[in-house]
Amino acid sequence: MYPRISVEGEPRERGRQYGEAARERVRRSVEAYDEVFAAWARWDRAKVREEAVRFRAPIAAHGAKYLEEIQGIAEGAGVGEEDILAINVRTEILFAASARDAAAQLPPLECSSFAALPARTGGAPLLGQTWDWLVHTFDTTIVLEARQDDGPDYVTVVEAGLLAKFGLNSAGVALVTNALVCDADRGEPGVPYHVLLRSILDAEVVSDALGALARGARASSANYLIGHEDGVALDIEAAPGDSARLFVGYPDRDLLLHTNHFRNPGFDGRDVAAGAMPDSPFRLARLEQLVAAAPGPLDRAFWTSTLGDHAMFPFGVCCHPDPREADTGRFASVAAAVVDPRERMLWLASGNPCTAPFEPLDYGAFLSKPSPLHAPLTG
């Protein structure tokens, strides 16, 4: 099981506790990304920090607390603020380098995600995903459990030093995600992907999550699959830009599936995922095939099995390193999860889900904080 780290208090204090408790993993994240930036973007440490600083103002405008959390993580881990800023904008830095230098490349940015509503699961709504990323994150991933004074409490599975990845909160909001890339991804300053993920986990109601994505100009493309304990879910494909570049998708027969290419018919940009992530349509087709062949409900047992599927090995739903790649280019399913926002449960595979067991994490007590918007109706 990846290390579980609990923090509480004001934003900077939460960050400081996080950085201190995960110090060695945070430092490993910083060191590993310096290698990644050098190998893929062909940028040295000084150039990366110079690029990262351009995102400070958009982050502060979106939510000053997120910049305070970054500052606190740096203090606790004993590294520079720009080091933590750089890894939190690692997606945008890689896009910027790729856009400006034809020789620079993007590493594969892959995940497979789902949301199944109660009519399909036979019980509660379920969301989940594989998280496919560079193999150094086997040594940096943590489970961050946060009690905060200024919003709902939340849990996120995340690389040490980053603000958030997928997770759930005490307001019954659950979040899974996929990287996307289109021709508008040029690394221009805006609200970064991992800051937006963190912002969604502050949603008191599910519409707050969409509002977070619409607040300010986004710096990069991504897919955000957002569900709620009440049994609703939306898929939001976001291209760089403002609210006009959000493309909302709805469940089809109480199910949403997504990999790493734009699917929404309203998207009018140029998707370039075929070059960066050519296995994406094949993984989506495999998910659809497994769903169609399911003999019973799409319950937790179905999804834990499906997330470990090896069709098209090594690039299937459960992804394994490509032996043809150098170490800095190898990626795998670093984690997989199934989330029940109603029961506040997270089943986490800490590694490839074909071999790592899905261990139950019961957050019924930890995420019991009442929302100020959930007061019972009277009269």
PAVOLO-823066 format. One record per residue: residue in one letter; x, y, z of N, C-alpha, C in turn. Coordinates in steps of 0.02 Angstrom, whole numbers, padded with zeros to 5 digits, always signed. Layout:
<nodes>
AXYZXYZXYZ
...
</nodes>
This chain:
<nodes>
M+00042-00060+00000+00000+00000+00000+00044+00062+00000
Y+00026+00109-00043+00062+00172-00043+00053+00207+00025
P+00103+00247+00047+00098+00280+00112+00036+00325+00117
R+00004+00323+00174-00054+00366+00188-00031+00423+00233
I-00045+00484+00211-00022+00544+00247-00083+00587+00263
S-00092+00604+00326-00149+00645+00347-00125+00714+00367
V-00162+00765+00345-00144+00835+00360-00208+00872+00380
E-00199+00929+00413-00256+00969+00433-00235+01041+00443
G-00285+01085+00448-00271+01155+00463-00278+01202+00404
E-00246+01259+00409-00248+01309+00356-00205+01286+00297
P-00214+01317+00238-00181+01292+00178-00105+01284+00184
R-00070+01336+00208+00002+01331+00211+00024+01279+00262
E-00013+01273+00317+00003+01224+00368-00009+01153+00341
R-00064+01143+00304-00076+01078+00274-00019+01059+00227
G+00002+01108+00186+00057+01095+00141+00121+01078+00178
R+00135+01115+00233+00196+01101+00271+00195+01031+00300
Q+00137+01010+00328+00132+00943+00355+00141+00890+00300
Y+00113+00903+00243+00119+00858+00186+00192+00850+00166
G+00225+00907+00155+00295+00905+00133+00340+00871+00184
E+00327+00883+00247+00369+00854+00300+00359+00778+00304
A+00296+00756+00302+00281+00685+00308+00304+00645+00247
A+00302+00677+00188+00320+00642+00126+00387+00667+00099
R+00430+00691+00143+00491+00727+00120+00532+00687+00070
E+00547+00625+00084+00590+00587+00039+00556+00574-00028
R+00491+00562-00027+00455+00551-00090+00448+00616-00130
V+00438+00672-00096+00436+00736-00131+00503+00750-00165
R+00556+00739-00129+00622+00752-00159+00636+00705-00217
R+00613+00644-00212+00620+00597-00268+00579+00622-00328
S+00519+00650-00317+00479+00678-00371+00517+00734-00407
V+00547+00779-00367+00583+00835-00396+00642+00810-00438
E+00680+00764-00411+00739+00737-00446+00718+00700-00510
A+00665+00659-00504+00644+00620-00562+00619+00664-00618
Y+00582+00717-00600+00556+00761-00653+00611+00803-00685
D+00663+00817-00649+00720+00850-00682+00748+00805-00737
E+00750+00740-00724+00772+00692-00775+00722+00689-00833
V+00658+00689-00816+00606+00685-00868+00608+00748-00912
F+00613+00807-00880+00614+00869-00919+00676+00871-00965
A+00732+00846-00939+00793+00846-00980+00786+00797-01039
A+00756+00738-01026+00752+00687-01078+00699+00702-01130
W+00640+00727-01108+00584+00735-01153+00578+00807-01179
A+00590+00856-01136+00584+00926-01157+00650+00957-01178
R+00704+00924-01160+00771+00950-01174+00783+01017-01140
W+00754+01025-01080+00763+01086-01041+00800+01069-00977
D+00847+01114-00958+00884+01103-00896+00844+01131-00837
R+00870+01121-00777+00835+01140-00716+00817+01215-00716
A+00864+01257-00735+00852+01330-00734+00797+01349-00782
K+00796+01320-00842+00745+01336-00891+00676+01313-00867
V+00673+01254-00836+00610+01228-00811+00582+01274-00757
R+00624+01297-00710+00600+01341-00656+00577+01408-00684
E+00613+01432-00734+00594+01495-00767+00524+01488-00798
E+00512+01431-00829+00448+01418-00860+00393+01412-00808
A+00408+01376-00753+00358+01364-00701+00334+01428-00668
V+00378+01476-00659+00360+01539-00626+00305+01576-00664
R+00301+01565-00729+00250+01599-00770+00179+01579-00749
F+00172+01522-00714+00107+01498-00694+00086+01521-00624
R+00130+01555-00589+00115+01574-00520+00054+01621-00518
A+00053+01671-00559-00002+01720-00557-00069+01688-00575
P-00075+01647-00628-00139+01614-00641-00163+01569-00584
I-00116+01535-00551-00136+01493-00494-00164+01537-00438
A-00129+01591-00422-00151+01636-00369-00219+01666-00385
A-00231+01683-00448-00295+01712-00467-00351+01660-00462
H-00337+01598-00477-00387+01545-00473-00404+01529-00401
G-00353+01529-00358-00364+01515-00287-00299+01523-00249
A-00293+01576-00211-00230+01590-00176-00210+01533-00129
K-00259+01496-00103-00244+01441-00057-00202+01388-00090
Y-00210+01377-00156-00172+01325-00189-00098+01343-00194
L-00085+01407-00204-00016+01430-00203+00013+01425-00133
E-00028+01438-00083-00005+01431-00013+00011+01358+00002
E-00029+01312-00023-00015+01241-00012+00052+01222-00044
I+00064+01247-00104+00128+01234-00138+00185+01261-00097
Q+00178+01322-00071+00231+01351-00030+00243+01309+00033
G+00189+01285+00063+00196+01244+00123+00230+01177+00108
I+00213+01146+00053+00246+01082+00035+00321+01093+00028
A+00340+01147-00005+00412+01162-00013+00446+01171+00055
E+00414+01208+00099+00443+01218+00166+00451+01152+00203
G+00399+01111+00202+00401+01049+00239+00452+01000+00211
A+00459+00998+00145+00506+00951+00114+00577+00978+00111
G+00586+01042+00127+00652+01071+00125+00679+01080+00054
V+00635+01098+00008+00655+01112-00061+00630+01182-00079
G+00649+01206-00137+00628+01272-00158+00555+01273-00181
E+00522+01330-00172+00453+01336-00195+00449+01324-00270
E+00498+01347-00308+00497+01338-00380+00504+01264-00399
D+00537+01224-00356+00541+01152-00368+00471+01121-00366
I+00431+01140-00316+00364+01113-00309+00318+01141-00362
L+00326+01204-00378+00287+01234-00432+00300+01197-00497
A+00363+01181-00510+00381+01148-00573+00347+01080-00580
I+00345+01040-00527+00314+00974-00535+00238+00979-00538
N+00209+01032-00510+00137+01041-00515+00116+01067-00583
V+00163+01093-00622+00147+01114-00691+00187+01071-00740
R+00201+01009-00721+00242+00966-00764+00207+00952-00830
T+00142+00944-00830+00106+00933-00893+00115+00993-00939
E+00105+01053-00913+00109+01114-00954+00180+01127-00977
I+00230+01112-00935+00300+01121-00955+00316+01076-01014
L+00293+01015-01012+00306+00969-01067+00271+00992-01131
F+00208+01017-01124+00173+01043-01182+00210+01103-01211
A+00233+01147-01167+00267+01208-01190+00330+01190-01229
A+00369+01143-01203+00430+01123-01237+00415+01091-01304
S+00363+01049-01305+00345+01016-01368+00321+01065-01420
A+00284+01117-01398+00258+01166-01445+00313+01210-01474
R+00366+01221-01435+00417+01269-01457+00477+01236-01489
D+00483+01171-01481+00542+01136-01506+00519+01072-01539
A+00527+01068-01605+00502+01009-01641+00536+00945-01619
A+00596+00951-01591+00633+00891-01569+00610+00867-01500
A+00576+00910-01463+00551+00890-01397+00491+00843-01406
Q+00481+00799-01357+00427+00750-01361+00385+00751-01297
L+00323+00728-01304+00281+00717-01246+00286+00644-01226
P+00296+00629-01161+00290+00560-01140+00217+00538-01145
P+00204+00473-01151+00135+00450-01153+00098+00470-01089
L+00038+00497-01097-00003+00522-01041-00068+00482-01040
E-00069+00426-01005-00123+00379-01016-00161+00362-00952
C-00226+00347-00960-00269+00322-00907-00332+00295-00940
S-00366+00249-00906-00432+00225-00927-00479+00234-00869
S-00537+00266-00881-00582+00284-00826-00654+00266-00841
F-00695+00265-00788-00765+00248-00796-00806+00279-00741
A-00871+00286-00753-00921+00300-00702-00981+00257-00719
A-01005+00218-00671-01063+00175-00680-01115+00195-00627
L-01175+00211-00650-01228+00234-00605-01266+00175-00575
P-01306+00188-00523-01337+00132-00486-01376+00083-00528
A-01408+00106-00581-01447+00060-00623-01403+00006-00655
R-01338+00021-00663-01292-00028-00693-01253-00067-00641
T-01241-00037-00583-01200-00072-00532-01241-00118-00487
G-01307-00106-00484-01347-00143-00437-01342-00118-00366
G-01312-00059-00357-01303-00031-00291-01287+00043-00296
A-01230+00062-00269-01209+00132-00268-01174+00152-00333
P-01169+00217-00347-01128+00238-00404-01055+00219-00392
L-01021+00201-00445-00950+00183-00441-00912+00221-00495
L-00855+00249-00476-00808+00279-00523-00740+00247-00513
G-00698+00251-00564-00632+00223-00556-00588+00233-00616
Q-00526+00212-00609-00479+00221-00663-00415+00181-00651
T-00378+00169-00704-00307+00155-00699-00271+00222-00705
W-00214+00226-00673-00171+00285-00682-00106+00260-00712
D-00095+00274-00775-00037+00250-00812+00012+00308-00820
W+00072+00298-00792+00120+00353-00795+00190+00325-00788
L+00240+00368-00786+00310+00349-00786+00326+00307-00724
V+00371+00258-00732+00381+00208-00680+00413+00236-00616
H+00444+00295-00619+00472+00322-00557+00418+00337-00505
T+00355+00343-00528+00302+00359-00480+00282+00300-00436
F+00306+00240-00451+00299+00186-00402+00333+00205-00336
D+00384+00248-00340+00422+00268-00281+00400+00335-00252
T+00350+00367-00283+00331+00434-00259+00257+00441-00242
T+00216+00392-00260+00144+00400-00249+00126+00395-00175
I+00076+00433-00154+00050+00432-00086-00026+00436-00088
V-00056+00422-00031-00128+00435-00021-00132+00493+00028
L-00155+00551+00004-00159+00611+00046-00229+00619+00074
E-00234+00623+00140-00298+00629+00175-00297+00697+00209
A-00342+00742+00188-00339+00812+00211-00403+00833+00245
R-00395+00859+00305-00450+00895+00339-00434+00968+00333
Q-00481+01006+00305-00467+01077+00294-00520+01121+00326
D-00498+01180+00348-00542+01227+00381-00585+01266+00331
D-00566+01264+00267-00596+01309+00218-00628+01272+00161
G-00656+01213+00174-00688+01174+00122-00699+01103+00144
P-00727+01061+00102-00738+00992+00120-00672+00955+00131
D-00672+00907+00174-00615+00863+00182-00610+00819+00120
Y-00550+00794+00104-00542+00756+00043-00486+00705+00049
V-00487+00657+00004-00434+00607-00003-00415+00605-00076
T-00350+00605-00091-00327+00599-00160-00266+00554-00163
V-00263+00515-00216-00204+00474-00231-00162+00515-00280
V-00099+00530-00261-00062+00582-00296+00013+00570-00291
E+00050+00596-00339+00122+00597-00335+00144+00645-00280
A+00191+00625-00240+00214+00667-00184+00239+00734-00211
G+00211+00788-00182+00229+00856-00202+00177+00888-00246
L+00135+00848-00279+00081+00876-00320+00019+00886-00277
L-00025+00930-00299-00083+00948-00258-00137+00894-00259
A-00149+00862-00316-00204+00813-00318-00200+00773-00382
K-00233+00715-00380-00247+00675-00440-00320+00653-00433
F-00334+00588-00431-00404+00566-00423-00420+00559-00349
G-00486+00561-00333-00504+00555-00262-00578+00568-00250
L-00594+00583-00187-00663+00596-00166-00662+00642-00106
N-00721+00672-00091-00723+00718-00034-00784+00707+00010
S-00788+00745+00064-00840+00736+00114-00908+00761+00091
A-00911+00796+00035-00974+00818+00007-01004+00767-00042
G-00972+00709-00048-00997+00656-00092-00977+00664-00164
V-00927+00706-00179-00902+00716-00246-00842+00669-00258
A-00842+00634-00314-00787+00590-00333-00759+00613-00401
L-00694+00603-00410-00660+00628-00469-00611+00576-00495
V-00617+00561-00561-00565+00524-00596-00548+00563-00659
T-00492+00546-00692-00467+00592-00743-00426+00557-00796
N-00421+00591-00854-00379+00567-00910-00343+00626-00941
A-00281+00616-00961-00246+00666-01000-00274+00668-01071
L-00278+00727-01100-00295+00738-01169-00244+00786-01200
V-00241+00788-01266-00196+00836-01298-00224+00855-01366
C-00225+00920-01379-00249+00945-01443-00199+00998-01468
D-00213+01025-01526-00166+01072-01556-00162+01138-01519
A-00209+01150-01472-00206+01212-01433-00162+01206-01371
D-00136+01146-01358-00093+01135-01300-00023+01160-01316
R-00010+01222-01297+00054+01253-01312+00090+01277-01249
G+00064+01257-01190+00099+01275-01129+00095+01348-01110
E+00045+01384-01136+00038+01454-01117+00013+01459-01045
P+00033+01510-01008+00013+01516-00938-00063+01517-00930
G-00086+01481-00881-00156+01476-00864-00161+01433-00801
V-00220+01412-00784-00229+01369-00726-00206+01298-00744
P-00158+01270-00710-00131+01205-00729-00178+01147-00710
Y-00168+01092-00745-00207+01031-00737-00211+01009-00664
H-00155+01003-00630-00156+00975-00562-00185+01024-00511
V-00184+01088-00526-00219+01136-00483-00294+01129-00493
L-00316+01118-00554-00388+01108-00567-00413+01045-00532
L-00374+00991-00534-00394+00930-00498-00404+00945-00424
R-00358+00982-00395-00363+01000-00324-00424+01044-00312
S-00438+01090-00358-00494+01135-00351-00561+01098-00353
I-00565+01046-00395-00626+01006-00399-00640+00972-00332
L-00589+00951-00297-00599+00918-00232-00623+00966-00178
D-00627+01030-00194-00657+01079-00149-00732+01090-00163
A-00760+01051-00209-00830+01061-00227-00877+01038-00171
E-00920+01083-00148-00971+01066-00099-01031+01032-00131
V-01045+01050-00194-01096+01017-00235-01064+01004-00303
V-01093+00957-00340-01059+00936-00400-01054+00992-00451
S-01101+01039-00451-01097+01095-00499-01037+01141-00484
D-01013+01141-00421-00953+01179-00405-00893+01153-00444
A-00893+01088-00459-00837+01059-00495-00833+01087-00566
L-00891+01092-00599-00892+01123-00665-00873+01196-00661
G-00897+01230-00608-00878+01299-00598-00804+01309-00589
A-00771+01262-00556-00698+01267-00546-00662+01264-00613
L-00685+01221-00658-00653+01215-00723-00665+01277-00766
A-00720+01312-00753-00736+01372-00792-00705+01435-00763
R-00674+01431-00705-00648+01490-00671-00576+01504-00694
G-00568+01552-00738-00502+01568-00764-00487+01528-00826
A-00433+01546-00860-00413+01511-00921-00371+01451-00903
R-00390+01393-00930-00352+01332-00918-00291+01330-00963
A-00237+01299-00937-00175+01298-00974-00169+01237-01020
S-00206+01183-01007-00196+01122-01045-00261+01082-01050
S-00261+01034-01095-00318+00990-01105-00319+00935-01052
A-00379+00911-01035-00387+00854-00991-00459+00833-00992
N-00472+00773-00969-00540+00748-00960-00553+00740-00885
Y-00610+00764-00862-00629+00762-00792-00695+00724-00787
L-00695+00665-00758-00755+00626-00750-00776+00633-00676
I-00832+00665-00665-00852+00687-00599-00919+00655-00580
G-00921+00623-00523-00982+00591-00500-01001+00614-00430
H-01062+00595-00409-01087+00617-00344-01124+00559-00311
E-01126+00562-00245-01159+00509-00207-01233+00501-00225
D-01264+00552-00251-01335+00549-00268-01348+00508-00332
G-01294+00486-00365-01303+00444-00423-01303+00481-00489
V-01269+00538-00492-01262+00575-00554-01188+00579-00573
A-01174+00585-00637-01105+00591-00661-01104+00629-00726
L-01051+00666-00738-01040+00701-00800-00968+00690-00822
D-00958+00693-00887-00891+00690-00914-00876+00758-00946
I-00821+00789-00926-00805+00856-00951-00737+00854-00985
E-00739+00861-01051-00677+00867-01089-00660+00941-01093
A-00598+00958-01073-00578+01027-01070-00518+01039-01116
A-00524+01087-01160-00468+01110-01200-00440+01173-01168
P-00379+01194-01185-00353+01256-01157-00399+01315-01174
G-00408+01359-01124-00450+01417-01136-00502+01426-01082
D-00556+01462-01098-00606+01480-01048-00664+01432-01050
S-00721+01452-01022-00779+01407-01015-00806+01385-01083
A-00794+01423-01136-00818+01403-01202-00783+01341-01228
R-00727+01323-01197-00688+01265-01219-00698+01205-01173
L-00755+01203-01139-00776+01146-01099-00830+01108-01137
F-00824+01042-01141-00871+01002-01180-00899+00948-01134
V-00963+00956-01117-00994+00914-01066-01028+00854-01098
G-01013+00794-01071-01044+00733-01095-01085+00700-01041
Y-01136+00663-01061-01184+00633-01015-01183+00557-01020
P-01203+00523-00968-01202+00450-00969-01245+00422-01026
D-01221+00369-01056-01259+00331-01105-01278+00265-01072
R-01342+00254-01062-01366+00195-01026-01332+00189-00958
D-01329+00246-00923-01303+00250-00855-01229+00231-00849
L-01191+00245-00901-01121+00227-00902-01080+00280-00940
L-01021+00296-00913-00972+00338-00947-00906+00300-00948
L-00874+00299-01007-00808+00270-01015-00763+00320-01050
H-00699+00323-01031-00655+00371-01063-00583+00346-01060
T-00546+00362-01114-00474+00350-01114-00440+00417-01130
N-00398+00421-01181-00356+00481-01189-00364+00517-01255
H-00425+00516-01281-00438+00557-01341-00506+00591-01332
F-00515+00647-01366-00578+00684-01364-00633+00641-01396
R-00691+00638-01363-00748+00600-01388-00809+00643-01400
N-00813+00700-01367-00873+00740-01370-00884+00767-01440
P-00944+00758-01470-00955+00782-01538-00952+00858-01544
G-00956+00894-01488-00952+00966-01491-00881+00992-01497
F-00832+00950-01484-00762+00972-01488-00744+00988-01560
D-00720+01049-01571-00706+01072-01639-00632+01086-01651
G-00589+01063-01606-00518+01072-01615-00487+01012-01651
R-00421+01009-01651-00386+00954-01683-00353+00911-01629
D-00380+00852-01619-00354+00804-01570-00289+00775-01598
V-00235+00778-01558-00172+00750-01581-00151+00690-01538
A-00200+00658-01506-00184+00601-01463-00157+00542-01502
A-00176+00535-01565-00154+00477-01604-00078+00472-01607
G-00044+00530-01605+00029+00529-01605+00058+00514-01536
A+00029+00545-01485+00056+00538-01417+00032+00475-01382
M-00031+00454-01396-00061+00398-01360-00101+00354-01407
P-00068+00321-01455-00105+00285-01507-00144+00225-01483
D-00132+00203-01422-00171+00146-01395-00238+00168-01365
S-00251+00234-01360-00312+00257-01326-00376+00229-01357
P-00386+00233-01422-00449+00206-01449-00456+00131-01440
F-00400+00096-01438-00403+00023-01429-00423+00006-01357
R-00397+00045-01309-00418+00033-01239-00492+00048-01230
L-00516+00102-01260-00587+00117-01255-00629+00061-01286
A-00609+00038-01345-00646-00017-01376-00646-00079-01332
R-00591-00093-01298-00588-00151-01254-00634-00143-01194
L-00636-00083-01165-00682-00071-01110-00754-00083-01132
E-00772-00057-01190-00840-00065-01216-00855-00139-01228
Q-00805-00176-01252-00814-00247-01265-00826-00285-01200
L-00788-00270-01148-00796-00304-01084-00862-00287-01052
V-00884-00225-01058-00949-00205-01031-01005-00243-01067
A-01001-00247-01133-01053-00280-01172-01058-00355-01155
A-01001-00385-01136-01000-00456-01121-01013-00472-01048
A-01022-00421-01006-01032-00433-00935-01095-00474-00923
P-01090-00529-00885-01148-00571-00873-01195-00545-00819
G-01171-00497-00781-01211-00471-00725-01201-00397-00717
P-01214-00371-00657-01207-00298-00646-01134-00276-00652
L-01126-00212-00666-01059-00183-00670-01039-00161-00600
D-01029-00210-00557-01015-00198-00487-00940-00193-00475
R-00921-00187-00412-00850-00178-00396-00808-00237-00422
A-00832-00298-00415-00794-00356-00439-00782-00352-00514
F-00832-00329-00551-00823-00322-00623-00768-00272-00638
W-00769-00215-00604-00721-00162-00620-00650-00180-00597
T-00642-00211-00540-00574-00229-00520-00544-00280-00568
S-00586-00324-00596-00562-00371-00647-00546-00335-00711
T-00590-00290-00733-00582-00254-00796-00520-00210-00796
L-00506-00177-00740-00448-00133-00737-00382-00172-00740
G-00385-00237-00729-00325-00279-00735-00321-00315-00802
D-00361-00296-00851-00364-00331-00915-00300-00320-00956
H-00276-00374-00989-00212-00372-01024-00217-00377-01100
A-00278-00372-01128-00282-00371-01201-00237-00316-01228
M-00201-00330-01282-00154-00284-01314-00092-00272-01272
F-00074-00320-01230-00014-00314-01187+00046-00292-01229
P+00088-00246-01205+00087-00217-01138+00048-00152-01132
F+00009-00133-01184-00024-00068-01184-00099-00073-01173
G-00121-00123-01135-00192-00130-01122-00217-00085-01067
V-00277-00101-01044-00306-00063-00988-00257-00066-00929
C-00232-00125-00914-00177-00132-00865-00112-00129-00905
C-00076-00074-00897-00018-00058-00939+00047-00080-00905
H+00092-00107-00944+00157-00129-00919+00213-00095-00958
P+00273-00089-00929+00327-00053-00963+00345-00084-01030
D+00360-00040-01077+00383-00061-01143+00458-00073-01140
P+00481-00134-01149+00553-00147-01143+00595-00112-01196
R+00563-00085-01247+00600-00050-01300+00620+00021-01279
E+00590+00046-01225+00601+00115-01204+00657+00119-01152
A+00692+00177-01151+00740+00191-01098+00702+00202-01033
D+00738+00201-00977+00706+00205-00911+00661+00266-00905
T+00682+00325-00930+00642+00385-00922+00580+00385-00967
G+00575+00336-01012+00517+00332-01055+00471+00274-01040
R+00487+00235-00989+00445+00178-00973+00387+00199-00928
F+00329+00173-00943+00270+00189-00903+00229+00126-00891
A+00186+00130-00841+00146+00072-00820+00085+00097-00782
S+00039+00051-00768-00017+00068-00723+00010+00072-00652
V+00024+00133-00631+00054+00145-00565+00004+00131-00509
A-00060+00140-00524-00113+00127-00475-00178+00118-00512
A-00226+00090-00477-00295+00086-00503-00341+00091-00443
A-00401+00116-00455-00447+00126-00400-00519+00119-00422
V-00561+00098-00375-00633+00100-00382-00659+00140-00322
V-00703+00189-00336-00726+00235-00284-00802+00231-00278
D-00825+00226-00216-00897+00230-00200-00908+00293-00161
P-00932+00347-00193-00940+00411-00156-00995+00409-00105
R-01044+00364-00113-01099+00360-00065-01075+00333+00002
E-01036+00280+00000-01011+00249+00061-00943+00276+00082
R-00915+00323+00042-00849+00351+00055-00796+00296+00058
M-00798+00251+00009-00751+00196+00005-00706+00205-00056
L-00643+00185-00048-00596+00185-00103-00558+00119-00101
W-00562+00081-00155-00523+00019-00160-00463+00034-00204
L-00403+00028-00177-00343+00051-00211-00295-00007-00224
A-00275-00014-00287-00221-00059-00306-00157-00017-00311
S-00109-00030-00267-00047+00009-00265+00004-00022-00311
G-00008-00015-00376+00034-00046-00427-00010-00073-00482
N+00019-00114-00525-00021-00144-00579-00080-00183-00551
P-00141-00167-00573-00200-00199-00543-00207-00273-00561
C-00165-00299-00606-00166-00371-00619-00136-00410-00562
T-00092-00379-00523-00058-00414-00468-00068-00380-00400
A-00072-00314-00399-00081-00279-00335-00153-00287-00312
P-00165-00307-00251-00234-00315-00228-00269-00248-00220
F-00334-00247-00232-00373-00187-00219-00390-00186-00145
E-00354-00145-00108-00362-00142-00036-00415-00091-00018
P-00461-00109+00027-00515-00062+00045-00491-00008+00093
L-00507+00054+00076-00494+00111+00120-00562+00141+00137
D-00582+00132+00199-00648+00154+00222-00642+00225+00251
Y-00670+00274+00215-00667+00343+00236-00734+00368+00261
G-00777+00321+00283-00842+00340+00308-00838+00388+00366
A-00790+00377+00411-00781+00422+00468-00741+00484+00449
F-00687+00473+00412-00643+00529+00395-00679+00581+00353
L-00721+00559+00308-00757+00605+00263-00829+00614+00284
S-00840+00620+00349-00908+00629+00375-00926+00702+00389
K-00880+00748+00375-00892+00819+00387-00955+00842+00350
P-01003+00871+00384-01064+00893+00349-01051+00954+00305
S-01082+00955+00248-01077+01013+00204-01125+01067+00228
P-01105+01130+00226-01151+01184+00245-01212+01189+00197
L-01208+01155+00139-01263+01157+00091-01310+01098+00097
H-01296+01053+00144-01335+00992+00150-01381+00993+00212
A-01397+01051+00236-01442+01054+00293-01511+01027+00274
P-01544+00990+00320-01610+00962+00302-01661+01017+00289
L-01704+01003+00240-01757+01051+00224-01812+01049+00276
T-01840+01107+00292-01895+01111+00341-01952+01151+00311
G-02010+01145+00342-02066+01186+00320-02111+01150+00271
</nodes>
